[in-house]
Amino acid sequence: MFFSHVIKGQPENMELLKSILDKNIQLFDYEAIAEDVKDHSTGKLKKKRLVAFGKYAGIAGMIETLQCLGRRLLASGYSTPFLNCSPAYIYYDLDDAKRSIEGLGTRIKSDGLPMSLEPLVFAFTGSGNVTKGALEIFELLPHKMITLEEAKRIKSAPGPHNCVYGVMVEQKDIVKKIGSEEEALDVKHYRENPSEYESIFATNVAPVCNVIVNGIYWDERYPRLLTKAEMSDLYKNGNKSLFAVGDISCDVNGSIEFLQHTTTIDKPFFSWNPSTNQASDEISEDGVAVMGVDILPTELSVESSKHFGDALLPLLKQLIVDGYSENDKNYNKLPQELANACIARNGSLTPNFDYIKALMQRPAMIHHDTGTPHILLRIKGHLFDSGLINQILDVIERLDCHFEVEECAVKPTVNGVAHKSVLMLRVFADGDGQKLDGVIKKVDMLLHLIDSAEASMQHFDSRLQSGTPQDSAQTKASVLGEHEKRVLILGAGKVAGSCAEYLGRSTSTTVAVASMFEDDAMAVAKNAARGKAVTCDLSQPGEKLRGLIEQADVVVSLLPAPLHPMVAEECISLKTDLVTASYESDDMKALHSRCSEAGVVLNEVGLDPGMDHMSAMKIIDDVHARGGEITSFSSVCGGKNSSCCIRFSPEQRIIILPCFLLSQGSLLPKPPTTLYSINSAGLPWVSSELAKTPQHFLEMATPST
């Protein structure tokens, strides 16, 4: 019995599991010991782990946050008792830590905080064990728990203050339904339809709190508590009250977007400057001090271990008596919580964990031709704890379908907070489309029935590209959404490095750089967070090039323009999208109809027109997002802004290349029929006034014969 880290199909531990099965070892996993409990806010059942450390993550996290606050206040010139707060692991035990915190509180109560320091308001998010642990430490200080409205009223109260203030932030303080102002929050509806809600934390909570202690569950479906842009706006408006954030939930770029990375026990804090959007190791008065340690329970190792043991011991007696037995009658006497945690027995996986067999076989799977009709399912949720993955694979097998595991991205539990995993399956049915339809329907039903999984599904149907009628069409790019993306860059020239860096900023994106020269490919690949170098002859078609394209979600060709048609041919045959950085040639134009038939995006983004078109769409999309309407749009391709003037000699003349005018849905070409001479030494065009630029130019230019 141990944390085996196999129940999510972790590839690095599949050999371990195979050895356990081969040696007929019975395996129980601590992580799977859980009971069903009812979520009172939604009425749904969810899994509650019985052997966990959440409370102690909260306790250690609060101690670290108080230390963080002391450091940040010192940067602003305030000496406070919080400076005497040590890291949690320094204390002999938890009782010693609590005595120290109580000592800080005694000084605050007797001497008060600095006269000029505003009342310190701590905002607590979440209601689980993590937040309860944090409150256990906070309540050792002289404190008053107040409402959000009361917090707004006391902010102007003069010092010195002999206590700190705590606010329990509720869901209604965090989000509201989009478009509604006074409507009461329906928490159940919000949990089930988070896309219909927007965050109000930045305007409602952040302006009045000095410390955020974050213990809330979050994933990508939900609005963030606080974004970088919102924090920057607060600073621009002169509100710099937020001194510190203790993000115990530790979602990198998550609910607190400026938690850019986790921190360590040795270096538990960093400073984020909202004015420059830059992080620094030095705590500064110009930024927010952020704590994001992701292994907090280890700082209280004795108490965490004792808590763990106390939860486990009541289950061990019956495990010792009835746990190992080839006799099912004795085995079935185990409490349900333990029986559910048994992964392997008698040389086989137990029914609850039989799905792992498919994940173990990933490297040896027989790959089907992706040109064969199939569906690609991308499922995100608590797939393993809820047992959903087992049910999905059972459905596929009962419908006599075959599947391949394309991706299994495991999200670990951090500081007692569970995160969602992603599974992507490619399902084949030997040409029987009804079976594939049945898989989609039944998996969708499972997602609704197993509430504890909190799962969602996206699916791609290859039959959409072969002319088979479907309810809706989705492209490969739109369906894959947030899964681990695979980018293939062909070429390792001077522009490839910045391309790899930009596309490879996310750790969920793998960037493969292919070149004939290994050193060049490696030099470019290292710019990406998850880059890899591949050597390949890119001058002609071949199996290796074809294999690289087949594995990619999108190909970026930075090769010389004459090689693009060859790459495009491979992309069309493999139904992989392609982007190049060249102007459109006749050979590429000729591929348009075949691309449309294959459902492949073949996109040439030439330097000048490509940048111009993308900047234009950014402006247009922004107007639409704000509820506006575009009535006309004019563009001068390649125009320069005021910081980069073009200088001409008095006699020099230039030709205005084709402009376009988009008016009322019609594209009106404006051919370069007039030659202009320049009367000015510079062209002060302002990019924010793009629509006016042509007129600005004409005012500076005189028609010449």
N, C-alpha and C positions, 0 to 999 in steps of 0.2 A: 504494500500500500504506500503510494507516494504520489507526488505531482509528476505524472509520467509525460505530460505534454504530447500525447498522441491522439487525444479525442478529436482534435481538429485536423487530423491528417498531416501534422507537421512533418515535412519531408525529412528533416534531419534526424527524426526519431523513429522512422519506419523500420530501420534495421533493428533497433532495440525491440520494437514490438514483435517483429518476425522471430527474434531470438526467444522472446517470452513464450510465443506460441509453440515454437519448435521444442522447447524444454518443458512444455505442459505446466507452465507457471500460472497460478491464478493471480490476476491483477485487479486491484481496486484503485481508483483514482480519487484523491481528496476533492478535486475540483467538481466531481460529479455527485458528491453527496449533497442532496438538495431536497427540499419539500415544496409542494405547491401551495402558494398563498394567494389571496385575493387582493388585487390592487383596488383600494376603495375609491380612487378617483375615476377609474374606468370600468370597474366591475369585472375585469378580466383576471384570469389566473396567470401567475408568473412564477418562475423558479426562484426560490430563495436558498442560497448556499448556506449550509449549516456549519461549515468549517471555513472561516474567512477572517480577514484582518481589517475590514473597513474602519471599525471604530478607532483602531490604533493609527491608521493612516491619518485620520482626522485629528487625533491628539498631537501626533508628531508634527503634522502640517501646521497646526495653530501655533505651536511653540516656534517653529521656523518663521512663521509669518510675523510674530511679535519681534523676533530678532531682526527681520527684514525691515520692519517699520522703524525700529530704533536707528538702523543705519541710514535709512532714507531721511528721517527727521534731522539727523546730525548733518547730512549734506545741505540741509536748508538752514543750518545754524542753531538747531534746537537740541539741547542736551536733555534727554529724558531717561527715566528708569528702564525703558525698553532696551537701552544699550547694554544693560547687565544681563539680558536674557541670553543664555548659551544655547547652542544647538542641542537638540533632544538627546543625541547619543552621548553627550558629555556627562550627563547626569548619571549618578549611580543607579537609580531606578526611577520609576514613574513617581513614587512618593517624593523622592528628592527633587524631581522636576517641579512637582506641584508646590512644594514648600518654597522653591525659588520664585515661582510665579506669584504666589501669595505675598512674598516679600516685596516684589515689585509693586503689587497692589497697595500694600501698606504705605509705601512711599508716595504713591499717587494720591492716596486718600489724605495723608497728613500734610504733604508739601504742595500738592497740586501739580498740574502740568504747567509749562511756561505760560506767562501772562498773555503773550501775543498769539499763542497757538489757539486756533479755533477748536470748538468741541470735536473730539475724535469720534466719528461714527463708523462702526464696522457693519458691513452688509453681508449677511449670510444667505447663500443660495443652497437649495436642496433640503431634503428632510430625512435622508437615510442615515445609516450608521456613520458615514464620513462626517456629516454635518453635526451629528450628535456628539461625536468625539471632539470636534473643534469647539463646540459650545461648552463642553466639560472643562476645558482650559480657560476659555474666555470668562466664564462665570466665577473664576477664582479672583478676578480683578474687581475692584469696586465698579459696578456697572448699573446701568438702567436699560431695560429693554423697552424700546419705544416703537411707535408706528412710523411709517414713512412720512406721513403728514407732520408728525411731531418733529421728525428729524429736520424737515424743511424750516420749521419755525425756530429751532434752537441754534441754527447755524450762525446767527448774528449775536448770540449771547456772549457778553464779555467774559474774559478769563479772570483769574485762573480757574481751571476746571479740576475738580477732585474725583472725577470718575470718567469712564468711557461709556459710550452708548452703542447698543446693538439693535439692529433691525433685521427681522426675519423677512426676507424678500419672498413674496408669494407669486404664484403664476400670474395673477392679475396685474402685478406690478411690472412684469417682464414683457408680456406680449398683449396685443389686441388684434382683433379681426381686422383685416385690411378694409379700409373704407368706413369703419364704424368708430364712433367717438365715445358713446356712453353705454354701449351694449355690454351687459355683464358677461364675463368670460365663462364659457362652457368648457371645462377642462377636458372632459371626455372627447368632445368634438375637436379640441385643439390637438390632443394626442393622436387622433385618427386622421386629421387633416391639417398638418402643420404648415403646408404650403399656403394656406388661406390666411395666415397670420404674419404679423410683422413685429419686430422687437421695439419696445419703448423704453428699454433699460437705459439707453444713453441719455434720454431726456427726462426720465422719471426717477431714476435711482442714482446713476453715476454722478450727477452734479452735486449731490448732497452727502456722498459717502467719501471717507478718506481711506478706507481699507475694504477690499472685496475678498471674502473668503468663499471660494467657489467649490461646492461639492455636488454640483448638479450633473445629472446624466445628460449627455448631448450627442447627437450624431448629425450628419449632413442634412437630414430632412428638416431640422428645426432652425429657426432664426438664431443668430448668434446673440449672446448677451451684449457684447461690446466689440465693435469692429475697429480696425486701425483708423479708418476714415472718421468714424464717430469720435474716437479719442482725439484725433487731430483737430476736429472741429471744436471740441471743448477747449482745447488749448488756445486755438485762434480767438475764441470768444472770451478769453481771460480766465476760464475756470480751470485751475490747476490744483484742485482740492484732493484729487486721488493720489495718495502717496505710494500705496503698495497694493499688490494683488497676490494672495496666496491661492494659487490654482491647484488645489489638492486633486481635483478630477484629472488634471494633467492631459487635456486634449490638445496636442500641438496644432496650432492654427485652427483651433476649434471654437468653443463658446467664447473664450477670450482670445481674439484673433492674434493679438500681439504676443502670446506665448509662442515664440518662434521655435523654441527647442526645449527639451527637458533639461533640468539642471541636476547637478550631482550633490552628494552629501558634502564633498569637499568644497564645492563652489555652488552653493544653493541658490544664489540670486544673480540676476542681471538687470540692467536698466534699459528701458525702452523709451526713446525720445519721440513723442508724438509730433513734434515740429519738423523733425528730419526723417522720421520713419526708420531710424537706425537703432540697433541694439548695441550695448556696450557692457563689458564686464565690470566697469566702475560705476558704483551707485552715485548718481548725480542729482542735483536739485532741478535739472532740466528734464527729468524723465520720471517714469513710474518704475518703482522697484518691483521685480517679478520673481516669485518663488515657484518653481515647477519641478520639484524632486519627485521622481516616479517610483521610488522604492522606500517610501516613508516608514512603513512598519518595521523595517530593519533597524531603524534608529532606536526602537524600543524593543529590542530583541527578546528580553526576558519576559516582559508582559505579553508581547505578541505570541510568543511560544506557549506561555501558560494558558492564554485565552484559547489558542488553537487546541491545546491538549484537553482543556476542560470541555470543549465542544465535541471532541472525538472520543474521549474515554467512555462515555455511556454507551457508545455503539460497539466498543471493542469486545466486550464479554461475549455477546452473542456471535460476533464475527469469529472469535477463537473457537467457540463450540460448534457452530454450524457453517462457518464460512467455507472451509475446504472440504468438500465431499463430492464424490462422483454420484452420490445418490440425490436425485432431484428433490426427493421428499424432505430430506434434511436441509438442503440448500434453500428451499422455498420457505423455511422458517425465518429467514433473515428479514429484518425490518425493510420496508420498501425503500427507504432512503439508502440503505446499504446495497440492496440487490440492484438498484438502479445504477450504482457506482461500479459494479463489476464489469470490467471490459473484456477480460479473457478468462476462459475456464475450460478445462479438459481439452486444451490444444486448439480451441476455436474462439472466435469472437462471439460474445453474447448477442442476442437479437437486437438489443438497443444500440449496439455499436458495430453491427455488421457492415454498415456503410463504409467503415474504414478500409475494408478489403479493396474497394474500388480505388481508394486513394493510395493504398500500398502498391497497386499495380500500375500506377501512372507511367513510370518509365517504360514498362513492357507492353503497353497497350497497342493493339493493332489499330493503326490510324486509317479511318475511312477517307475516301476521296471527298474533299470538301465541296466538290461540284455536285455530289449526290444530294438530293433534297434532304434537308435536315432543319432543325431549329437550334438556336443557341439561347440557352436560358442563363440569365444573370440574376442570382438571388442574393439578397443582402439582408442580414438579420442575425439574431441569436440562434444560429442554425444548429449548434451542437448541444448547448445546454437544454434546449427545448425538445430535442429529438426530431426536429423538422427534417434534417438532412436524411435520416434513415427512412422516413415516410416518403420523401421525394424519390429516392432510389428504388424503393419498393414499387411505387406507381409505375416508374419507367420499365421495370422488369415485368410487372404484371401485364403491361400492355405489349409485351414482346418486342420492346425497343432496345437498342444498343446505345451506349453513351461513352463519351470520352471526357475526362476532366481537363478542361482548358486552363483553369486557374482555381486555386484555393488559397485566398489571402486571409490569414489568421490574424485577428486583432486581439491582443492579449488583454487580460484584466489588469488595470493599473490602479494601485491604491484602493482596491476593493470595488472599483467601478468597471462594469463589464462593457466592452465595446463590440460593435457588430463585425461579423466576418462576411466575406464575399466568396461565393461559389459560382463558377461558370461552367456549365455543362453543354456539350454539343451532342444532340440526340438524333439518332438515325432510326428509320423504320422500314428499311428495304423497300422504299417506294410506296409504302402505304400511308398516304397523307392523312387518312382518318385517325390513325394511331397517333400521329404527331399532334393533331388537333386535340385528341383526348388527353395527351400529356399536358398540354397547356391548360386545358380546362380543369383537370384534376389537381395540378400543382397550384393553380390559382385558388381552388377551393381549400386546399390545405393551408394556404397562407391566411385565409380568413378564419379557419377553424382553430389553428394553433396560435392563440393570442399571445402566448408568452414569447414567441419568436420575434414579434414586432417586425415582421419581414415584408419586403417588397420584391417585386419581380419585374424585370424587363426581358423582352424576348425579341430575337431576330429570326425571321423566317426566310430561308433561302429561296422558298418557292415564290416569294414576291418578285424575285428577279427573273423568274422564268415565265412570267405572264399569268401565273395562277391567281385568280381573284381572291382577295383577302379583304377584311374589314378596313385595315389601314396599312400603309406602307411605312417601313422604317429603314433607314440606311444603317450600314455598319457603324458609322461614326456616331449617330444619334443614340443607338441602342447601347453601345458599350459604356457610354456615360462615364462613370467614375471608376471603372475597373482599372486594373494595372495596364496602362497603355504601352504599346510597343511602337517606337519610331525607328525607322531605318533611314539614316543619312548616307547617301552615296556621294563619295568625294570627301577629301580632307584638305581642301585648299584654305586660303586665308579667311574666307567668310564662314567656313564650316564651324570654327570654334565658337563664335558668338551664337550661331544657330543651335549648336549642341547645348550651350549654357542656358539659353532661353527656354528651349523645349524640355530640358532636363532638370529644371529647378524643382519639380515635384518628385518626391521619393516614390510616387506611384507610377512614374514613367520610366521605362527602360529605353535608353537611346543607344542603338547599335550604329557604329560608324564604320563604313566599309571603304577600303582603299587598297590599291595595289601594293602600298608600302606600309608595313606594320608600324614603324615609328611614327609616321604621319597620323595613322588612324588612332594610335594610343594618345598622341598629343592632343587630338581633338576630343576624344572620348572622355578624357579626364575632366573636361569642363562641365560634364553632366553629373548630377547627383548619383545616378545609376547608369553610368556609361560603360560600354564595352567595345573593344576594337576587333574588327574582323578583316582579314586579308582576302581579297577576291579580285580576279581579273574583271574589271568593269567595262572593258572595251568591246566585249562581245557577249552574246547570250551564253548561258551555261547553267548546269544543275545547281552549282553553289549559289549563284545570283538568284536563281529562281527560288531556292529554298529560303534565302534571306527575305525575299519579298513575300513569300507565303506566310512567314511567321509574323510579319509586321501588320499593324493596323493602318499605318500610313507611311508612304515613302516620300522622302524629300530628296530630289535629285539636284545636286550642285555640280553635276558634271558639265562638260562642254555641251552647248546646245545641240550639236549634231547627234549626240548619243541619247537624247531624250526619247526619240521615237522607239528605239530599241527597248528602253526601260518601260515605256508606256505599253508596248505590246505585251510584255510579261505581266504588268499590273492588270491589264484588261483580262487576260486569261485567268488570272488568280483572283480577280475581283478585289483588288487592293487599291485604295485611293492613292493618288500621286500629286505632289506639288513640285513645281520647278521654279527657278528664279530667272527664267528667260522670257524673251518676247515670243509671241506666237508665230510659229512657222507654218508653211503650207502642209508639211508632213504631219504636224500635230493637229492642224485643223481637220485633216482628212480622217482622223480617228474619232471625231465627235459622235457620230451615230452609233459606233460600236460601244463607246463608253456609255451612252444612254441605255443601250440594250442590256449591258452588263451591270448597270446600276453603280458604276464607278465614277467618282469625281476625278476629273482630269483638269487640274487647275494650274495655269501658268501665271505666276505673279511677277511680272517684269518690274524692275527696280522703280522706275518713275510712275508708270500707270498703276502698278500694283499698290504701291504705298498710297497713291492718290485715292484709289478706289476704297482702300481699307479705311483711310482717315475720313473719307466722305461717309462711309457707312457708319462709322463710329458717331459722327455728328447726327446723322439721320436717326439712328437707333436711340440715341440719347434724347432727342426731341420726342420721339414716339413714347419712350419710357416715361416721360414727364406729362404725357397726355396731349402733346402738341400735334400739329399737322403740317406736313411739308407741302407747300404750294409751288415752290420753285427752288431749284438748286443749280448753281453754276460753278464750274471748276476750271482752274488753270493748272494743268499738269506741270509739276516740277517747279511751282512758284516758291520763292524764298521768303523767309520772314525777315523782320527788321534787324535781327542780330547777325544776319549773314547776307549783307548787301552784295550785289553784283556791280562791279565798276566797269564803265565803258569809256573809251576815248570820245571826245566831242564829235568825231566824225563817224564813229562806229555805229553800225545798224544791225538789228537782229530781226529775224522773222518769227512771228507768233505762230507756234505750232497749233494743230487743231484743238480747239476747246469744245466743250459740249454744254448744252443747256437743257436741263430736265425740267419740263414745265407741264403740270397737269397730266402726268403720266406719259408724256411723249418725249423722246430723245431728239433734240434739235441740233444737228451738227453745225459748227461754225468754222468753215474752211479758212485757211490762212491766205486770204487773197490780197491782204494789204501789207505793205512793207512800212515799218515805222523806224524813225530815228529817235534816239534817246536824248532828251533835253536835260536829264538829271544825272548826277554822278552815282546815284544809288537808287535802289528800289525798295522803299520802306513798306513792304507788304506785311500785314498783320494776319497771322493764321486764324485768329478768332473771328476775323471778318472776311472769311473765305468768299462769301457770296458777293461782297463788294469789290473784291480784288480786281476783276477785269476792268471795272470802271476807273479804279485807282490808276491802273496802268495806262488806260487811254488818256487820262488827264495829264499824264507825264509824257506822253508820246505825241509826236506830230506826224500826220501822214506825209509821206515823201514820195516823190515820183520815181 
